[in-house]
Amino acid sequence: MTRDRDGPDTEPPDAAQTTVIDVVDLTYNYPGSAVPAVEEISFRVFEGEIFGFLGPSGAGKSTTQKVLTGLLDDYTGHAAVLGGEVSQQTGAYYERIGISAESPNHYLKLTGKENLELFGALFESEIRDPMVVLELVGLDDDATEKVNDYSKGMKGRLNVARALLHDPDVLFLDEPTNGLDPVNARNIKNIVLDLQSAGKTVFITTHNMTVADQLCDRVGFMIDGKLPVIDEPTSLKRAHGKRRVRVEMQGEDRVESQTFDLDTLSENTAFETLLASGDIETIHTEEATLEDVFIAVTGEALQ
């Protein structure tokens, strides 16, 4: 990775990719606040990349996304998406981006299908068949039900469907699996991966480190309005992990565990004796999780 400006590493190994989101020294202050919600952050997101913005509530993730989606335009610094400064974008900008906010905002007296038809009428470009999009998020059987009768998870999935309706080039997803059961959460993750396969760029804000680890090519750690780290999840876990092996074995009345240094494993007679005992239940390396890395780097726990 290279450092072409102040701040964390901003480019993946193949820096020749097309830049889709370009942010330099972005700062945003909410009226009446003495402390910036976002303070001089810089990063790039590249075409076809799934980029994760990670951090606890109040870290500045959603504020950054609101700037990038044109909801907050009185920022300082540089924030460009698809080649244009966001504060100068016109209505045509929303023909090319899709937005799924954490808190769904639907017309509750309309059905799921009617909601998509209504929002679809706002676009000048051709939209996808609402029933096809509803099927994609697992709501086709509930298409004619009023959204007021939808569960929280169903409303969240309808929000994702609305973001996909006009086949945008860039997707902004805020906590896309929040409130979903494991099956539907996996479905949303698969949709995100399929979007990437189709060449779309996906910007995810979340405090769910497991989701980020499973989906994102690179992640940025957001804390107190700053962005101290940007890197690939695998690289972060490798850098902060322990080169150790934990062995679990069956004791007399419970499962016990021992830890061995990975680099000297072949010379460790205690490990060889344990292998020969036949009592081993599991063997695995002690890899750091993204949450472990986040706490180590920022000193803050996720909420």
BAGUPA-205671 format. One record per residue: residue number from 1; residue in one letter; y, x, z of N, C-alpha, C in turn. Coordinates in steps of 0.02 Angstrom, whole numbers. Layout:
BEGIN
[rec NUM,"A",[Y,X,Z],[Y,X,Z],[Y,X,Z]],
...
//
This chain:
BEGIN
[rec 1,"M",[-60,41,0],[0,0,0],[63,43,0]],
[rec 2,"T",[116,15,-26],[178,52,-30],[232,20,13]],
[rec 3,"R",[282,59,28],[338,33,66],[401,45,24]],
[rec 4,"D",[425,-7,-9],[483,1,-52],[547,-25,-20]],
[rec 5,"R",[542,-45,43],[601,-70,79],[585,-66,153]],
[rec 6,"D",[635,-76,194],[624,-74,266],[578,-131,286]],
[rec 7,"G",[537,-118,338],[493,-171,362],[420,-153,349]],
[rec 8,"P",[375,-201,358],[304,-188,351],[284,-178,279]],
[rec 9,"D",[223,-154,269],[197,-147,202],[200,-215,167]],
[rec 10,"T",[220,-216,104],[232,-279,70],[190,-288,8]],
[rec 11,"E",[153,-238,-14],[116,-245,-77],[42,-232,-67]],
[rec 12,"P",[-1,-270,-103],[-72,-257,-101],[-88,-196,-142]],
[rec 13,"P",[-151,-172,-143],[-169,-112,-180],[-147,-114,-253]],
[rec 14,"D",[-153,-172,-287],[-132,-177,-356],[-61,-205,-359]],
[rec 15,"A",[-12,-161,-354],[58,-182,-350],[86,-202,-418]],
[rec 16,"A",[45,-200,-471],[69,-218,-537],[67,-294,-548]],
[rec 17,"Q",[41,-331,-500],[36,-403,-507],[105,-435,-510]],
[rec 18,"T",[108,-494,-538],[170,-531,-544],[192,-558,-476]],
[rec 19,"T",[255,-545,-458],[282,-570,-395],[301,-643,-402]],
[rec 20,"V",[275,-685,-358],[291,-757,-359],[341,-775,-305]],
[rec 21,"I",[333,-744,-246],[380,-754,-191],[408,-686,-170]],
[rec 22,"D",[473,-680,-169],[505,-617,-153],[558,-629,-99]],
[rec 23,"V",[547,-603,-40],[592,-613,17],[616,-546,42]],
[rec 24,"V",[682,-539,48],[712,-477,73],[764,-493,126]],
[rec 25,"D",[754,-466,186],[803,-472,242],[822,-545,255]],
[rec 26,"L",[774,-589,251],[787,-660,262],[803,-673,336]],
[rec 27,"T",[859,-708,348],[878,-727,416],[900,-800,415]],
[rec 28,"Y",[878,-836,467],[901,-906,473],[915,-922,546]],
[rec 29,"N",[975,-950,557],[996,-973,622],[1005,-1049,621]],
[rec 30,"Y",[972,-1083,667],[985,-1155,673],[1052,-1165,707]],
[rec 31,"P",[1090,-1216,688],[1156,-1228,718],[1152,-1232,794]],
[rec 32,"G",[1197,-1196,827],[1200,-1197,899],[1154,-1149,934]],
[rec 33,"S",[1111,-1114,896],[1064,-1067,926],[1093,-996,922]],
[rec 34,"A",[1089,-961,978],[1115,-892,979],[1063,-842,953]],
[rec 35,"V",[1000,-864,949],[945,-821,928],[918,-844,860]],
[rec 36,"P",[914,-800,811],[889,-821,745],[816,-844,749]],
[rec 37,"A",[800,-898,714],[731,-920,709],[691,-873,666]],
[rec 38,"V",[725,-844,616],[695,-793,572],[747,-737,566]],
[rec 39,"E",[724,-675,575],[772,-620,577],[751,-562,532]],
[rec 40,"E",[785,-555,476],[779,-499,430],[706,-483,411]],
[rec 41,"I",[670,-534,389],[601,-522,368],[598,-510,293]],
[rec 42,"S",[551,-470,272],[542,-453,201],[467,-453,184]],
[rec 43,"F",[450,-484,128],[381,-484,104],[379,-509,32]],
[rec 44,"R",[323,-497,1],[310,-523,-66],[242,-558,-68]],
[rec 45,"V",[237,-608,-110],[173,-641,-123],[162,-639,-198]],
[rec 46,"F",[101,-624,-218],[87,-611,-288],[47,-668,-320]],
[rec 47,"E",[52,-673,-385],[19,-726,-423],[-56,-726,-409]],
[rec 48,"G",[-82,-785,-393],[-153,-791,-380],[-175,-770,-311]],
[rec 49,"E",[-127,-755,-267],[-143,-731,-200],[-141,-789,-150]],
[rec 50,"I",[-185,-786,-100],[-181,-830,-42],[-152,-789,14]],
[rec 51,"F",[-91,-807,34],[-54,-768,83],[-47,-810,146]],
[rec 52,"G",[-64,-780,203],[-60,-816,266],[-4,-792,310]],
[rec 53,"F",[34,-840,337],[87,-827,385],[61,-849,452]],
[rec 54,"L",[48,-801,497],[13,-816,559],[56,-805,620]],
[rec 55,"G",[47,-848,669],[84,-839,731],[82,-901,773]],
[rec 56,"P",[103,-896,836],[103,-955,881],[159,-1003,863]],
[rec 57,"S",[158,-1061,893],[211,-1110,883],[278,-1080,903]],
[rec 58,"G",[329,-1093,863],[396,-1068,878],[409,-998,854]],
[rec 59,"A",[361,-968,817],[369,-898,796],[416,-891,736]],
[rec 60,"G",[428,-945,699],[470,-941,639],[432,-955,575]],
[rec 61,"K",[368,-972,580],[327,-983,520],[353,-1043,480]],
[rec 62,"S",[359,-1100,513],[380,-1161,478],[452,-1156,453]],
[rec 63,"T",[495,-1121,490],[563,-1111,467],[563,-1072,401]],
[rec 64,"T",[523,-1020,398],[519,-981,336],[494,-1025,279]],
[rec 65,"Q",[443,-1065,292],[418,-1109,239],[471,-1160,218]],
[rec 66,"K",[510,-1185,265],[562,-1233,247],[616,-1200,203]],
[rec 67,"V",[631,-1136,216],[677,-1101,172],[648,-1095,102]],
[rec 68,"L",[584,-1076,98],[553,-1064,33],[544,-1129,-6]],
[rec 69,"T",[540,-1185,28],[533,-1249,-7],[599,-1286,-15]],
[rec 70,"G",[654,-1253,1],[720,-1281,-12],[745,-1330,39]],
[rec 71,"L",[712,-1337,95],[734,-1384,147],[790,-1355,190]],
[rec 72,"L",[795,-1289,193],[848,-1254,229],[879,-1204,181]],
[rec 73,"D",[942,-1215,162],[972,-1172,111],[1029,-1129,137]],
[rec 74,"D",[1047,-1136,200],[1103,-1096,226],[1076,-1033,261]],
[rec 75,"Y",[1034,-997,227],[1005,-935,252],[1045,-876,227]],
[rec 76,"T",[1032,-818,255],[1060,-756,229],[1002,-712,206]],
[rec 77,"G",[1018,-665,163],[966,-624,133],[944,-652,66]],
[rec 78,"H",[885,-634,46],[860,-652,-21],[793,-687,-14]],
[rec 79,"A",[787,-747,-46],[724,-784,-46],[716,-815,-115]],
[rec 80,"A",[671,-786,-154],[660,-809,-222],[588,-831,-231]],
[rec 81,"V",[579,-886,-267],[512,-912,-283],[511,-926,-358]],
[rec 82,"L",[459,-902,-392],[452,-912,-464],[512,-885,-502]],
[rec 83,"G",[541,-831,-476],[594,-797,-512],[664,-822,-499]],
[rec 84,"G",[673,-872,-457],[740,-899,-444],[756,-902,-370]],
[rec 85,"E",[818,-887,-352],[839,-893,-283],[832,-965,-261]],
[rec 86,"V",[800,-976,-204],[783,-1044,-183],[846,-1086,-173]],
[rec 87,"S",[898,-1058,-145],[960,-1096,-131],[994,-1119,-195]],
[rec 88,"Q",[975,-1091,-252],[1005,-1110,-316],[958,-1150,-361]],
[rec 89,"Q",[900,-1166,-334],[851,-1204,-374],[875,-1276,-384]],
[rec 90,"T",[854,-1305,-439],[869,-1375,-454],[807,-1418,-442]],
[rec 91,"G",[812,-1481,-459],[755,-1527,-449],[694,-1506,-487]],
[rec 92,"A",[702,-1468,-541],[645,-1445,-580],[599,-1399,-540]],
[rec 93,"Y",[627,-1370,-487],[587,-1326,-444],[527,-1362,-415]],
[rec 94,"Y",[538,-1426,-397],[485,-1464,-364],[431,-1489,-412]],
[rec 95,"E",[443,-1479,-476],[390,-1491,-525],[338,-1436,-524]],
[rec 96,"R",[356,-1378,-495],[313,-1319,-497],[283,-1299,-430]],
[rec 97,"I",[306,-1331,-376],[278,-1315,-310],[250,-1378,-278]],
[rec 98,"G",[199,-1369,-237],[170,-1423,-199],[177,-1408,-125]],
[rec 99,"I",[192,-1459,-85],[205,-1450,-14],[162,-1497,27]],
[rec 100,"S",[126,-1468,75],[89,-1508,124],[111,-1488,193]],
[rec 101,"A",[155,-1528,224],[182,-1513,290],[130,-1528,343]],
[rec 102,"E",[139,-1498,402],[92,-1510,457],[92,-1582,479]],
[rec 103,"S",[151,-1613,481],[157,-1683,501],[162,-1727,439]],
[rec 104,"P",[109,-1764,423],[109,-1806,363],[164,-1859,366]],
[rec 105,"N",[193,-1874,308],[245,-1924,302],[227,-1970,244]],
[rec 106,"H",[195,-2026,261],[172,-2072,209],[202,-2142,219]],
[rec 107,"Y",[195,-2184,169],[213,-2254,175],[152,-2290,203]],
[rec 108,"L",[155,-2308,267],[97,-2332,303],[73,-2401,279]],
[rec 109,"K",[118,-2441,251],[98,-2508,229],[67,-2508,159]],
[rec 110,"L",[69,-2450,127],[37,-2443,61],[-31,-2411,69]],
[rec 111,"T",[-73,-2420,19],[-139,-2388,19],[-132,-2314,0]],
[rec 112,"G",[-186,-2278,9],[-185,-2208,-10],[-170,-2200,-84]],
[rec 113,"K",[-202,-2240,-125],[-191,-2237,-198],[-119,-2256,-215]],
[rec 114,"E",[-92,-2307,-183],[-23,-2328,-196],[26,-2275,-175]],
[rec 115,"N",[13,-2239,-121],[56,-2184,-101],[60,-2131,-155]],
[rec 116,"L",[2,-2112,-182],[2,-2061,-234],[36,-2086,-298]],
[rec 117,"E",[26,-2148,-315],[58,-2176,-374],[134,-2176,-366]],
[rec 118,"L",[157,-2193,-306],[229,-2195,-293],[259,-2126,-297]],
[rec 119,"F",[228,-2077,-264],[255,-2009,-267],[247,-1979,-337]],
[rec 120,"G",[193,-1997,-371],[183,-1972,-439],[237,-1994,-486]],
[rec 121,"A",[266,-2053,-474],[319,-2080,-518],[383,-2039,-512]],
[rec 122,"L",[389,-1996,-461],[449,-1956,-452],[450,-1894,-497]],
[rec 123,"F",[392,-1876,-525],[387,-1816,-566],[399,-1832,-640]],
[rec 124,"E",[432,-1786,-673],[442,-1793,-745],[380,-1769,-783]],
[rec 125,"S",[345,-1721,-754],[285,-1695,-786],[226,-1743,-775]],
[rec 126,"E",[175,-1734,-815],[116,-1777,-810],[79,-1762,-745]],
[rec 127,"I",[57,-1814,-711],[21,-1804,-649],[-54,-1816,-660]],
[rec 128,"R",[-93,-1793,-612],[-165,-1802,-615],[-182,-1874,-594]],
[rec 129,"D",[-240,-1897,-614],[-264,-1963,-595],[-269,-1966,-519]],
[rec 130,"P",[-233,-2012,-486],[-236,-2015,-413],[-306,-2021,-385]],
[rec 131,"M",[-350,-2058,-420],[-418,-2065,-395],[-456,-1999,-397]],
[rec 132,"V",[-442,-1958,-448],[-474,-1893,-452],[-453,-1849,-394]],
[rec 133,"V",[-388,-1851,-378],[-363,-1810,-323],[-388,-1836,-256]],
[rec 134,"L",[-392,-1901,-248],[-419,-1930,-186],[-492,-1911,-178]],
[rec 135,"E",[-529,-1911,-232],[-600,-1890,-228],[-605,-1817,-207]],
[rec 136,"L",[-558,-1777,-232],[-558,-1706,-216],[-553,-1693,-141]],
[rec 137,"V",[-514,-1734,-106],[-505,-1725,-34],[-549,-1773,7]],
[rec 138,"G",[-595,-1807,-27],[-642,-1850,8],[-614,-1917,31]],
[rec 139,"L",[-564,-1943,-5],[-534,-2007,14],[-543,-2061,-39]],
[rec 140,"D",[-585,-2049,-88],[-594,-2098,-141],[-621,-2164,-115]],
[rec 141,"D",[-665,-2163,-66],[-692,-2224,-38],[-641,-2263,4]],
[rec 142,"D",[-587,-2229,22],[-535,-2261,63],[-470,-2270,24]],
[rec 143,"A",[-474,-2267,-42],[-414,-2269,-84],[-376,-2334,-77]],
[rec 144,"T",[-410,-2389,-65],[-377,-2454,-62],[-363,-2477,10]],
[rec 145,"E",[-375,-2432,58],[-359,-2447,127],[-286,-2428,142]],
[rec 146,"K",[-253,-2467,183],[-184,-2451,201],[-184,-2387,243]],
[rec 147,"V",[-134,-2346,230],[-131,-2281,264],[-120,-2291,339]],
[rec 148,"N",[-92,-2347,359],[-84,-2361,430],[-151,-2362,467]],
[rec 149,"D",[-205,-2376,430],[-271,-2378,459],[-308,-2312,453]],
[rec 150,"Y",[-277,-2262,423],[-307,-2196,416],[-306,-2160,484]],
[rec 151,"S",[-356,-2117,495],[-355,-2073,553],[-305,-2016,541]],
[rec 152,"K",[-292,-1977,592],[-248,-1919,585],[-274,-1871,532]],
[rec 153,"G",[-339,-1858,533],[-368,-1813,484],[-363,-1840,413]],
[rec 154,"M",[-372,-1905,404],[-367,-1936,338],[-295,-1931,312]],
[rec 155,"K",[-247,-1941,356],[-177,-1934,335],[-161,-1863,314]],
[rec 156,"G",[-191,-1815,350],[-182,-1745,331],[-211,-1730,263]],
[rec 157,"R",[-270,-1757,249],[-301,-1747,184],[-261,-1781,128]],
[rec 158,"L",[-232,-1839,143],[-190,-1872,94],[-128,-1830,79]],
[rec 159,"N",[-103,-1795,130],[-47,-1750,120],[-64,-1694,72]],
[rec 160,"V",[-124,-1666,79],[-147,-1614,33],[-154,-1642,-37]],
[rec 161,"A",[-181,-1703,-42],[-189,-1735,-108],[-122,-1744,-142]],
[rec 162,"R",[-71,-1763,-104],[-4,-1772,-132],[24,-1706,-158]],
[rec 163,"A",[9,-1651,-122],[33,-1586,-144],[0,-1563,-208]],
[rec 164,"L",[-60,-1589,-222],[-98,-1568,-281],[-85,-1614,-341]],
[rec 165,"L",[-51,-1669,-330],[-47,-1722,-379],[-19,-1699,-447]],
[rec 166,"H",[30,-1655,-446],[64,-1635,-508],[42,-1565,-532]],
[rec 167,"D",[-15,-1541,-505],[-44,-1478,-525],[7,-1421,-523]],
[rec 168,"P",[35,-1407,-463],[89,-1357,-458],[62,-1285,-464]],
[rec 169,"D",[108,-1239,-478],[90,-1168,-483],[85,-1135,-415]],
[rec 170,"V",[125,-1160,-366],[126,-1131,-299],[116,-1186,-248]],
[rec 171,"L",[71,-1175,-201],[57,-1223,-148],[81,-1195,-81]],
[rec 172,"F",[120,-1235,-44],[140,-1218,23],[103,-1265,71]],
[rec 173,"L",[58,-1237,110],[16,-1277,154],[29,-1258,227]],
[rec 174,"D",[50,-1306,267],[64,-1294,338],[8,-1323,379]],
[rec 175,"E",[-31,-1280,412],[-88,-1301,453],[-134,-1349,414]],
[rec 176,"P",[-161,-1328,357],[-198,-1374,313],[-262,-1403,342]],
[rec 177,"T",[-292,-1372,393],[-354,-1398,422],[-343,-1428,491]],
[rec 178,"N",[-281,-1434,512],[-267,-1459,580],[-291,-1531,586]],
[rec 179,"G",[-331,-1545,639],[-355,-1612,652],[-415,-1634,611]],
[rec 180,"L",[-443,-1588,571],[-500,-1606,529],[-566,-1587,562]],
[rec 181,"D",[-617,-1627,549],[-684,-1610,572],[-710,-1552,530]],
[rec 182,"P",[-763,-1518,552],[-787,-1458,517],[-803,-1470,443]],
[rec 183,"V",[-831,-1528,426],[-849,-1541,357],[-787,-1546,313]],
[rec 184,"N",[-738,-1586,334],[-678,-1594,294],[-634,-1531,295]],
[rec 185,"A",[-636,-1493,350],[-600,-1430,352],[-629,-1382,300]],
[rec 186,"R",[-696,-1380,295],[-728,-1338,245],[-710,-1362,175]],
[rec 187,"N",[-705,-1427,165],[-686,-1453,99],[-617,-1430,79]],
[rec 188,"I",[-570,-1433,126],[-501,-1410,112],[-501,-1335,96]],
[rec 189,"K",[-539,-1297,133],[-544,-1225,120],[-571,-1212,50]],
[rec 190,"N",[-621,-1250,30],[-649,-1241,-37],[-598,-1260,-91]],
[rec 191,"I",[-558,-1311,-77],[-505,-1330,-125],[-456,-1272,-133]],
[rec 192,"V",[-437,-1241,-78],[-390,-1184,-81],[-420,-1127,-122]],
[rec 193,"L",[-483,-1113,-111],[-516,-1059,-149],[-521,-1076,-223]],
[rec 194,"D",[-534,-1140,-238],[-536,-1162,-308],[-467,-1155,-341]],
[rec 195,"L",[-415,-1170,-303],[-347,-1163,-329],[-334,-1090,-348]],
[rec 196,"Q",[-356,-1045,-304],[-347,-974,-319],[-385,-955,-382]],
[rec 197,"S",[-446,-980,-390],[-486,-966,-449],[-451,-990,-513]],
[rec 198,"A",[-411,-1043,-505],[-374,-1071,-562],[-308,-1034,-574]],
[rec 199,"G",[-294,-981,-535],[-234,-942,-544],[-174,-964,-504]],
[rec 200,"K",[-184,-1012,-459],[-128,-1036,-418],[-113,-987,-361]],
[rec 201,"T",[-52,-990,-336],[-32,-951,-278],[-26,-997,-218]],
[rec 202,"V",[-55,-977,-161],[-57,-1020,-102],[-26,-984,-43]],
[rec 203,"F",[23,-1016,-11],[57,-990,48],[39,-1034,106]],
[rec 204,"I",[2,-1006,155],[-22,-1045,211],[12,-1023,275]],
[rec 205,"T",[40,-1070,313],[64,-1055,380],[16,-1086,430]],
[rec 206,"T",[-5,-1046,479],[-55,-1071,527],[-55,-1028,590]],
[rec 207,"H",[-81,-1057,644],[-97,-1018,703],[-173,-1012,711]],
[rec 208,"N",[-209,-1039,661],[-282,-1037,663],[-306,-973,628]],
[rec 209,"M",[-324,-923,668],[-343,-858,641],[-409,-861,602]],
[rec 210,"T",[-453,-906,620],[-517,-912,584],[-505,-936,513]],
[rec 211,"V",[-462,-985,505],[-445,-1010,438],[-414,-954,396]],
[rec 212,"A",[-367,-917,426],[-334,-863,391],[-384,-809,370]],
[rec 213,"D",[-429,-792,415],[-478,-740,401],[-524,-760,344]],
[rec 214,"Q",[-542,-824,341],[-588,-848,290],[-555,-855,221]],
[rec 215,"L",[-489,-867,220],[-456,-884,157],[-410,-831,129]],
[rec 216,"C",[-374,-795,172],[-316,-757,149],[-333,-687,123]],
[rec 217,"D",[-300,-669,68],[-305,-601,42],[-265,-553,86]],
[rec 218,"R",[-206,-576,106],[-165,-538,153],[-134,-586,204]],
[rec 219,"V",[-117,-560,262],[-85,-600,313],[-25,-563,341]],
[rec 220,"G",[24,-602,363],[82,-574,398],[85,-603,468]],
[rec 221,"F",[96,-560,517],[101,-582,586],[174,-598,603]],
[rec 222,"M",[186,-659,621],[254,-681,638],[260,-689,714]],
[rec 223,"I",[310,-658,743],[320,-665,815],[395,-660,830]],
[rec 224,"D",[421,-709,866],[492,-710,885],[538,-699,825]],
[rec 225,"G",[521,-730,769],[564,-726,710],[558,-663,670]],
[rec 226,"K",[515,-618,690],[506,-554,654],[437,-550,624]],
[rec 227,"L",[429,-505,576],[367,-496,539],[345,-423,543]],
[rec 228,"P",[313,-403,598],[298,-332,608],[240,-306,567]],
[rec 229,"V",[195,-349,544],[134,-326,510],[117,-369,451]],
[rec 230,"I",[100,-337,394],[70,-371,337],[13,-327,312]],
[rec 231,"D",[-46,-356,307],[-103,-317,283],[-161,-364,267]],
[rec 232,"E",[-214,-336,241],[-275,-374,227],[-313,-385,293]],
[rec 233,"P",[-342,-445,303],[-378,-457,365],[-432,-405,379]],
[rec 234,"T",[-470,-386,329],[-523,-337,339],[-496,-271,364]],
[rec 235,"S",[-440,-249,334],[-410,-185,354],[-385,-188,425]],
[rec 236,"L",[-355,-244,444],[-329,-252,512],[-386,-251,563]],
[rec 237,"K",[-439,-285,548],[-495,-287,596],[-530,-220,601]],
[rec 238,"R",[-534,-185,544],[-565,-119,545],[-522,-70,586]],
[rec 239,"A",[-457,-74,578],[-412,-27,612],[-411,-38,687]],
[rec 240,"H",[-421,-101,708],[-415,-117,780],[-483,-131,812]],
[rec 241,"G",[-536,-127,773],[-602,-139,800],[-630,-79,837]],
[rec 242,"K",[-684,-88,871],[-717,-35,908],[-781,-15,870]],
[rec 243,"R",[-791,49,862],[-851,73,828],[-909,74,879]],
[rec 244,"R",[-930,14,897],[-983,7,945],[-1033,-47,922]],
[rec 245,"V",[-1093,-43,949],[-1145,-91,934],[-1165,-124,1000]],
[rec 246,"R",[-1167,-190,999],[-1190,-226,1059],[-1260,-254,1046]],
[rec 247,"V",[-1305,-238,1091],[-1374,-260,1086],[-1389,-310,1141]],
[rec 248,"E",[-1414,-368,1122],[-1434,-418,1172],[-1510,-420,1175]],
[rec 249,"M",[-1536,-420,1236],[-1609,-420,1244],[-1628,-469,1299]],
[rec 250,"Q",[-1690,-491,1296],[-1714,-540,1344],[-1733,-505,1409]],
[rec 251,"G",[-1699,-523,1463],[-1716,-497,1529],[-1768,-541,1562]],
[rec 252,"E",[-1777,-532,1626],[-1827,-570,1662],[-1810,-645,1664]],
[rec 253,"D",[-1747,-660,1676],[-1728,-731,1680],[-1665,-748,1641]],
[rec 254,"R",[-1639,-701,1603],[-1578,-714,1563],[-1571,-661,1510]],
[rec 255,"V",[-1527,-675,1462],[-1513,-627,1409],[-1464,-575,1435]],
[rec 256,"E",[-1479,-512,1427],[-1437,-457,1448],[-1411,-420,1387]],
[rec 257,"S",[-1360,-379,1396],[-1331,-342,1340],[-1314,-271,1359]],
[rec 258,"Q",[-1317,-227,1310],[-1295,-158,1318],[-1253,-139,1257]],
[rec 259,"T",[-1206,-93,1267],[-1162,-71,1214],[-1172,4,1201]],
[rec 260,"F",[-1175,22,1136],[-1187,91,1116],[-1134,114,1067]],
[rec 261,"D",[-1116,177,1069],[-1069,206,1022],[-1101,211,953]],
[rec 262,"L",[-1067,183,903],[-1096,180,835],[-1105,249,804]],
[rec 263,"D",[-1059,294,816],[-1061,359,783],[-1118,404,808]],
[rec 264,"T",[-1142,391,869],[-1196,432,897],[-1261,393,905]],
[rec 265,"L",[-1265,337,869],[-1322,292,879],[-1388,326,863]],
[rec 266,"S",[-1389,365,809],[-1453,396,788],[-1478,448,839]],
[rec 267,"E",[-1434,471,883],[-1453,522,932],[-1461,493,1002]],
[rec 268,"N",[-1455,427,1008],[-1456,396,1074],[-1527,376,1092]],
[rec 269,"T",[-1557,411,1140],[-1626,398,1159],[-1634,330,1193]],
[rec 270,"A",[-1583,308,1230],[-1586,243,1263],[-1590,187,1211]],
[rec 271,"F",[-1553,194,1155],[-1555,145,1101],[-1624,145,1068]],
[rec 272,"E",[-1652,205,1056],[-1718,210,1026],[-1772,178,1070]],
[rec 273,"T",[-1766,189,1134],[-1813,159,1181],[-1808,83,1180]],
[rec 274,"L",[-1747,58,1176],[-1736,-14,1173],[-1765,-44,1110]],
[rec 275,"L",[-1756,-9,1054],[-1785,-32,991],[-1860,-39,996]],
[rec 276,"A",[-1891,10,1028],[-1964,12,1032],[-1991,-40,1082]],
[rec 277,"S",[-1948,-67,1124],[-1972,-113,1177],[-1992,-181,1150]],
[rec 278,"G",[-1963,-201,1094],[-1978,-267,1066],[-1942,-324,1101]],
[rec 279,"D",[-1894,-307,1146],[-1859,-360,1183],[-1792,-380,1153]],
[rec 280,"I",[-1773,-348,1098],[-1707,-360,1069],[-1702,-430,1038]],
[rec 281,"E",[-1648,-465,1056],[-1634,-531,1027],[-1586,-525,968]],
[rec 282,"T",[-1531,-488,976],[-1482,-479,923],[-1451,-410,926]],
[rec 283,"I",[-1428,-386,868],[-1389,-324,864],[-1330,-337,818]],
[rec 284,"H",[-1270,-322,841],[-1212,-330,797],[-1156,-284,819]],
[rec 285,"T",[-1114,-266,770],[-1057,-223,785],[-1002,-264,819]],
[rec 286,"E",[-960,-230,857],[-906,-263,891],[-843,-260,849]],
[rec 287,"E",[-839,-304,800],[-781,-308,756],[-727,-349,789]],
[rec 288,"A",[-666,-325,785],[-609,-363,812],[-598,-425,771]],
[rec 289,"T",[-577,-479,803],[-556,-539,767],[-482,-532,750]],
[rec 290,"L",[-458,-574,705],[-387,-573,689],[-345,-589,751]],
[rec 291,"E",[-371,-632,793],[-334,-648,854],[-330,-586,900]],
[rec 292,"D",[-385,-548,904],[-383,-486,942],[-329,-439,915]],
[rec 293,"V",[-326,-434,849],[-278,-389,817],[-207,-414,830]],
[rec 294,"F",[-197,-480,824],[-131,-508,835],[-106,-492,905]],
[rec 295,"I",[-149,-501,955],[-129,-487,1024],[-115,-412,1034]],
[rec 296,"A",[-157,-370,1002],[-148,-298,1009],[-82,-275,977]],
[rec 297,"V",[-64,-306,921],[-4,-284,884],[60,-314,915]],
[rec 298,"T",[57,-378,933],[118,-412,955],[124,-418,1030]],
[rec 299,"G",[68,-411,1066],[70,-421,1138],[74,-494,1158]],
[rec 300,"E",[66,-539,1109],[71,-610,1122],[5,-644,1107]],
[rec 301,"A",[-13,-695,1146],[-72,-735,1133],[-52,-796,1091]],
[rec 302,"L",[-99,-820,1051],[-87,-879,1011],[-89,-941,1055]],
[rec 303,"Q",[-51,-992,1035],[-48,-1053,1073],[-75,-1110,1031]],
//
